[in-house]
């Protein structure tokens, strides 16, 4: 198994290390420790001859300093991660540092296309707290990465519950996506709760579609590793929170499409922020 772990070098971001190690501790594999720093600085505008040259020199010096500092930080984080792996006596996990200069989002997407990992692991500070590889970037890249993205909220401690919520709108890719989630989280032997929120209690179509979806997972139903829930509610956000509390949900998952992300689960009344506000990890898979 191969994981790309995006780091912003913060102490808070180190919370991702145990999750990456835990995902690899049985099968082993590689953790690609990734960081990108902005390597473009606007040059000052000067009407005096030679002004541009001095600005260029200043920018080059600053960029060199930024790259050297990023290199030192990367070395520190790599050593820390390798110490945790060694302390757990897991000698079948390799750490590969990748430091890039450029737009962090674009560099991450390009690295993912090149390496084709099983998973990208990223932290998220949630709304209002953003850095290069946190917050709003998680919302953006989840619709662009060609592999699953696992986003962990700052300060979150893994819940022992293996109950996973999967939000469905009965699209074309539900069966393949659910199977991919099973495969990605196979180490945890998860129970996946397939949930659809329905506003119109008189509409019978969601119930029929749910029964149709069940037919694709008869073996998993027999093993009690998947459950199906049709929630009729006029308060979708509150219903989502209550469901997670009642079923001890430790992760939310969904297909990240390129429009409004979650408009397929309950028209336009639940957006990506509703899932960020749950304060639990999110496993997203891009719509093919």
Secondary structure, DSSP 8 states (H G I E B T S, - for coil): -EEEEE--S-SGGGGHHHHHHHHHTTT-EEEEEEEEE---------SSTTHHHHHHHHHHHHHHHHHHHHHHHHHHHHHHHHHHHHHTT-TTEEEEEEEEES-HHHHHHHHHHHH--SEEEEEE--TT---TTSTHHHHHHTTT-SS-EEEEETT----S--EEEEE----TTHHHHHHHHHHHTGGGT-EEEEEEEES-TT--HHHHHHHHHHGGGHHHHHTT-EEEEEEE-S-HHHHHHHHHHHTTEEEEEEEE-SSSSSTTTSTTS--HHHHHTTTSEEEEEE--
